Amino acid sequence: MALGCWTFCCFFLALLVAFIAPSHCDDAADVPCRFALNFTRADLLQSQKARDDFIDAVVTWEGQFQQDGVGYNVKSGLTYDGHQIDDFTGALYPPLHDFSAPSKESIHIGILARAVNGDQRALKFLNVAPPHFGNPIDKAIDILTKKITSFENFNKNFPGFGGFLPWFTVTDSGCFPISPGWSNRVPGLDNGEMIWSLMATALALRNHGYSALATRYDNYLALLRRNIVTVFYAGSGNISAVTTIKDTKAAPYPGNYQFTSGWLDDPYEGELFAFFMDLYGRWNNTAEREAIWIKKRAKLVRTQYNTPKNGPITVQQGFWFSSHEQWKYMELPYLDVPINRRVFLNGERARTWNSALLRIPGLFASVTDVRKGNGPMNYTSALGIQSIASQVVAENTTITPYASFPVILADQAVGLVWYDNMLRGRRMQGRYGSTESAKVDGTEIAPVMTWDSKITTVLAMLGGITDMTRECLKRDNTYERFYTIVEREWTLKFPTLEGEHLPFAHPSRELPQILSDFPDCK
């Protein structure tokens, strides 16, 4: 009897959530929900028009995620991490992930910056779902105004964080540190991802006449510049990965911070934070800036991916070689530096060749793991390519569409082919766009959607924000140092490269069509 009552209650709750769920927007009526099935590989490889149409369709449907109570809070302007969906219908299913982090904010703010800069796809993404604004740019400004207000209020309430954000709970009135766990701790990596989106936004606002709002963003960036060394720098080139704060109500001062959670010394997305500290931090001794790169140098490792018939591909060793590690290429103009660009392209060659050779119908990145039916979800970070990773990779049976984002940056056509190949799997598209992940045999999905697994790819399709951050670096006379450091560090480790002659590989297998599709996604 108890089990029957529980089953009925869960069923009723799912129906109730579906009934009160944010509406599906009529603007998507002209674009089929299962649009991935309408594009062939030849279309995406050979026709720029087909690629443009495909990206327009992606933007239309991924934009359904940015609704109040799904992907963000309309009152505070802040992102929610995401929302679970029903494994069988694709409708919203509890719980809402009513928390977020600077990394999620970085994606949203990056798209907002592109929108203010006049990118029509970014504007469409923001306004395709309710609440609708007559002029999409007004919606971007509305969100950005609420967002900076939330950040400013967080700093007033918790000045000890120095303006940097922990993982936080999202409410109508703003953000508050998740407790326990983040009530007095703050991460460097996630903030590094957000900082450059803030900078791009401030630039776009000022360039397009929104001076008062631009000043608020500039002032917040100035706050971060003042405090970054105090809050995160431990001396001798060591940047704190996660800093513990003794008194979160006290204004920043050196004795208020403890560095006990290891160092942020990776050559992956954590480097975004290192560059902001180097280029914009307040230094008493400029030799400390150089110490950062000397300290980090050992983690930049040359290795190779071996193909059985086409020889080795020289790559930068990954942590797990998860696509998530390439986040920095959406935000800073690394690809301006020829040696870094060559190494990056080789990495994406290896990524595509690995899946093609192993007949894996997709790519790997840290993501929520698959499960059967509805229930608690587990996040698996250790997904990647073992032969070119420094750490143990957990498994190679879960693929995710967003793992294609660095391939899209490397070669748009091939990247879209891989993305489409994963979307073509059953239940990999729904009323809110793409699904988080799938099992390689097509038998399971992760019935959830998050900013990382969905909108990272959208930002990559829009080209990232590197054009705007490049302009910021040149304006601030920091571009030359950025370029010099990247060129120096990658030249030291990569005097020669093998495998540059190889093309990017295409999928050698489709996801098996085992499951039924979501009933309202045709």
PyMOL commands that set and color helices and strands:
alter all, ss='L'
color gray80, all
select helices_A, chain A and resi 2-20+26-28+35-38+41-46+48-65+102-116+120-127+136-157+159-161+188-207+211-232+254-256+271-280+287-299+323-330+334-336+338-357+386-388+401-410+412-423+451-461+466-475+479-493
alter helices_A, ss='H'
color red, helices_A
select strands_A, chain A and resi 82-85+92-97+99-100+168-171+174-177+185-187+233-235+238-239+242-245+257-258+302-307+311-316+367-368+379-380+398-399+429-430+433-434+438-439+448-450
alter strands_A, ss='S'
color yellow, strands_A
deselect
rebuild
show_as cartoon
